[in-house]
Each structure stands twice: as structure tokens, then as C-alpha cells.
Amino acid sequence: MSTPDELSLPRRDFLRGAIAAGALSSAAGAARESNADERAENDKENRIVAENQREGALDWQLTRVRVDGDGFRSPWIEGFCSKQSVQAGDEIEIFVSTKPARKFRLEIFRMGYYGGRGARLVKTIGPLEGVAQPTPQPAEKNLHECRWESSTRLKIPGDWLSGVYLGRLTTVPEAGEAYWQSYVVFIVRDDRPADILFQCSDNTWQAYNSWPNKYSIYTHPKGVQGPWADVSFDRPYGREAQHQGVVNDPLTVGSGEFLPFEFPLAYWLEQHGYDVAYCSNSDMLSPDRGLKCKAFLSVGHDEYWDIRQFRSVEKLRDEGVNLLFLSGNAICWVTPYRDSSAGEPNRIIFRGGPYGAENAYAVGRERDHGPFPHHGPDEGLLMGARNVDPVNGGGDWIIAKPDHWMFAGTNVKQGDSIPGLIGWEYHGEPAAIPGLEIVAAGTAWQGGVNPQQWTATLYPGPKGNFVFNAATIFWAQGLSTPPGHVLPWSHWSRPHGPDARVQQITHNLLKRALA
């Protein structure tokens, strides 16, 4: 029997034909036209299609995962990487602590579709000697920066395709013991002129990361919304911070928020052969990477942006790149980077101040939680719709403009709803942009009972491109259910998983973006 996704119109054969056809449209802008020759060479083979024809892993999930009494860290085995992202040919260090000291094995997997298995084993390292490494004492602004001894150094092979890579850490038990596992996570980036650039929301992963125990951007005694706390990428990711209120997923230990909120989109894109490359938030401090692509995706919970990221994505839009905000609560807080104590760039962040210019919600954040050292522009003028207050809750995604091209082939009618797709945070208050259309709108229920209005929008860019705002963190939940995936919930509301309408809408948006 056909699955809902198998009923959608655009198929891999169409995509591969479209890719092979490939020159950039004249509306794409001079910055992208300069990449036409390089893209034509790249398009001779869609590397994502070829990659996903390789054998997937039968065993990549965490089987035995354990957190301590505080509920966040896994001191039996935990680790982190020296960089958020790395290019093929460069080196990355991996730092691991085992308590008690034990040998351990590191298996590295590239995440994708792989015939429905979700990952491919690319390298096994070890056994390596593990030692108990020190928990840092809180520094100024409660910063926890691990200065651990390196456990292994890896040069990224030239044939590793851009993607999100999970390293599974497994202790080698002594006689009579059980083994324990957790992840490390890093992104392999590249410079090829891919069709789609998938920006992981790793600033937000780190902002919410409570390792070792309630030390996130949200846990400073002075307040949960102010500029008081610094957080470092030089520490392990603990368990998903809101496991009691959003998603209780044992897979998340060590992997940030990629698996629950972003992997369903990556899995679906690679299933359908879309030519996608991946990057971290820190890779968008300049627009260069995105200008080589036709579409830029903001994914999941993309809350924390350096202002340089904002200006980069503005540049993409102005040069003809299509922007798809398949995210909620995006571009909410200005998040400046600074170097680590060892001089590694872009390893410490904090909540520097609100986006929103002089809009009432931004003024209110300054009044209630400041003073802040930074203030960002109106994110609605980029995304089409803004963050609102309250910004969290749950609701149904309700069709407002069924005759729009993005709904072709869905058979939707005005007022049709996709249950639970709004959450746990969203966008509202459309910006006054010429040509902006409200394509979906409705009510989210904060705390299950308090109404708040959200809006999904689409507006034309200056060079035949467009900007779409799905207005929900949960958009990817309507696309796929990868192995081990746990559906989130929010404020007494939850999405239902893959939905043929969400799949078709996304195909339609990408078909237009990649034309």
C-alpha cells in the first residue's frame, strides 16, 4: 500500500531531470549566475542520490543511555567536538570523558535516508582509552568551558559528503558490566553550488543545553530572559533540555536538538533526492556559502542569530536566493559570538538582546529583561512574520488561501486544518511588505487555554524569488518519521506525524525555488 508521501506529485525522477536540465534562471542574480559553470559540472551527478544508494546502518541509535540524578548529563560516557562544522580535508578533535575510566569505541554515522535506515556508518575508531575528565567550575556569567584532553583527532576524508554526522560513543565494559552510550555531533560543510542549503539551528541547541546541571542561557539566578549567562560549545550536549514539556527522546543525549526537530526534514529531503548541503549557524556569518545555492532553509527551532547571520540572509534574498523559514521562534535573540579561552573562533554565545527594532514586543523585552547590549532589526521584514508574545503554545495549521500555487495538488479548502502542526513556538504579526500573502493563519493555545494568533506568510523577493514562513517549529514533523523518532508535544497539543498535505506543500515550494 502506498504511503502518504508516495502520493505526492514531484518524484525523484522529476527532480533528477530538473537538476540535469540545469542552468540558473536569469532572475537568480549576478552572484549566483557566476556559479553556473560550476553548478553544471556538479549537476552531472546528484551526490545526495548517489550517497543514499549506499548501504545504511542497521544499528546507529543509542541502545543503552543513562543520565544522572539531575536528569541532563551522562557522566558514564560523554563528549564534544572542537568545531561546530568542518570541511573535508580539515581536522576535528573529539573530547571524551568516561567515569569510571573505561575504554570506549567511537562510530561515526552520516545522517540521511539510506533506504529508510536513516544513517550510514562511515568510520569506526578505537577502542580508545577513556578517562574521567574534570567538570569545570562556573566562570563569569556561569560559563562552563571544558578544557579536556583530546581523545582523538580526525582528518575529514575528502569523500565525506556534507551532512550532519553523529559520533556514537560506547564504553567497552569490564567483566560483568553493562555498556553505556551517548553521542557527539558535528556538521561537514562544503562549498559546492548545491540547490538547497540546510542551516542547522545549533546556536539554539547550545542555548538550551543544560550541561552539566541547569547551566543554560535560561538558568541564571538573575533571570531566564536576560543577558546574564554565557554558554560554550566546549562542553557535551546533555539530554534535550525540555524533555518534560516538549519531547522525551532518549536519543538526544549528546546530539543537541537535531534528531527531534531537524532530522525529519533532512531524512525527507534525501529520500527524494534533493541536492542539499548543510551548515551551522556560525557558517552564515558571511553570505558566501548561501550565494552558491538556490534555496536557504531555516529549520526547526532557529531562535538565536548573530546579527551578521541576519545581514547574510538579507543579502541572499536580495541576490535572488529563495528563503524558506521552516521554523518557529526564529531570529528572536541577537547572539554575538566570541572566541573560546583557547582562541578558537565562535565558541561562546549569550543572549545579547532582542530582534524586533522598535516594535512593542522588542521594547517590552528590553523593559522586562534588560538592559541588553545589543538590539536587532525587525525580523519580520526578513521572515514575513514576527515573533509574538506569548510565542509558545499549540494549535492546528489552518489553510487561508487554498488557491495559492503552494497548495497545488493538495485538494485543500479554506479552513482545512492540519492538526497539531503549530508548536511549540511560532510566528505572527505579518510585516507590511508589498505583495505579502497570508497563506495560513489561526489560533495557538498557550498553556492549553490562552489564545494567541499565528500567521504563515509568503512574499516575493526582488529577483523572481520568494520568502516563505511556515510559522512553526513543528513543520518537519509533517514530513517524515525516521527510525527512532519521537513526536514532540506542546501545551497539550501535538502533531500527528507525516501528512500528505505538508509533504506536497513542501514539494511545491521547493519545485518553485529550484526552477
Order of alpha helices (4+ residues) and beta strands (2+ residues): alpha-alpha-alpha-alpha-beta-beta-beta-beta-beta-beta-beta-beta-beta-alpha-beta-alpha-alpha-beta-beta-beta-alpha-beta-beta-beta-beta-beta-alpha-alpha-beta-beta-beta-beta-beta-alpha
